[in-house]
Amino acid sequence: MKRLGRFVTSFTRFRVVAALLLVFGAACSAAAEPYRLVPGDRLDVAVLGEPERWEVQIDLDGALRLPTLGRVSADGMTLDEAEAALSAAMRETGLYVSPQVAVSVATYAPVLVTGAVRAPGLFDFTPALTANAATAMAGGIALTGLDGTALSLEATQFTGQLRIIETDIQSTLVRIARVEAQLEDRDDFTFDPGPRFSAVKFDAELIEHLMSRERAILTEERQAAAELGRLRQIELDNVEKQIDILMERSKVQDDLIALQQEERDAADALDARGLRTRSDMARVDRMEADLRAQVLDIEAALSQARTRRADIASTIAQAGIDRRMAFLEDSASLRTELERQMHNRRTVLQKSFILGDPLAIALSGEAGPTITHTIHRRRGGSIKTIVAGPEDVMMPGDTLVVEVEVPPKAAQTQADTVDLAGTDG
């Protein structure tokens, strides 16, 4: 009796431990349901009053195979259901009258981790195993086809490329700020890249150097444009003066023609009375013809001067238009260049993220490409596919497929539109 009492006590403790394991295993499930067995689970089986204990694994067919019992299906069953099935199978053999079977999980079925990981394979299941933890067990995210040394070299190269690209981005942003100042005819500019570029690591010393250079370009261009405008204005003023002189000459010529007309009228009167000679009349005709020719010369010169004035005014206006168009073309070209640089930066960050380079990711200040965890779960002969989050809990026998999803190159959002960097207000 004492021996039987010790066995019952041991059996009770065994059932308590089994129950605790069952509760712990159930915590791994998103739903508060009893754990259901899967192929690969290894079970401890004991019968009350019997010295034998068995440790058996659920085979690929989802069955347990015990001596004298043969095949007993266990796939998809809870531990209670497996105990009932084994008890029923034992009664059918006639070797047991009223068997009390205790079943517990010795080891859970391993999980398979595959995809974009450094060491894909089978791994022991532990309660509360998450997709992230399973990925870490498989060595973390990695590109296939590269060994550890190659990965380190690639990561170092990407870090250097990132620094070069960010230097180019800073230079382009400062140049855009200068061009914006030229478009608005300002004699200075400030540097304010805006929130879109908050992830870029700016170098204050480099920015100061770049701004000094661009301010010098801004000053020199404004001075050259102002000097060219001053020279053209002088030319325009000279033509205006020439037009004024020609207008005065035209007035004087009109007065001379009026006097000549009076002299002509007097000559005609004398000629009618026979008091003028033919030579006198010829002289009057020549003087009148000379005056009219001079009028034509003045009008021609005045027309030329006015044409010249219009040409100079058109040149001044066109110079302003050409200058602004050049600034607009520079702005468009710089913005295109900036978009290319930002695209290159995203590409390098994506590659660095895939390689798991922590330095490049820290320098980036932003998330890398999306990591997708897909769990394939076999239960009761069917397979369920689950798109899991990184902290979602896995179950024994699950297959985890890790994939790296890179955003499309052409994907642009309104937030990606380049701000008017370097403008005041």
Secondary structure, DSSP 8 states (H G I E B T S, - for coil): -HHHHHHHHHHHHHHHHHHHHHHHHHTTSSSS------TT-EEEEEETT-S-EEEEE--TTSEEEETTTEEEE-TT--HHHHHHHHHHHHHHHTS-SS--EEEEEEE---EEEEESBSS-EEE---TT-BHHHHHHHTTSB--TT--HHHHHHHHHHHHHHHHHHHHHHHHHHHHHHHHHHHHTT-S-------GGGTTS---HHHHHHHHHHHHHHHHHHHHHHHHHHHHHHHHHHHHHHHHHHHHHHHHHHHHHHHHHHHHHHHHHHHHHTT-S-HHHHHHHHHHHHHHHHHHHHHHHHHHHHHHHHHHHHHHHHHHHHHHHHHHHHHHHHHHHHHHHHHHHHHHHHHHHHHHT-HHHHHHH-S--SEEEEEEEEEETTEEEEEEE-TT-B--TT-EEEEEEE---TT---GGGS---TT---
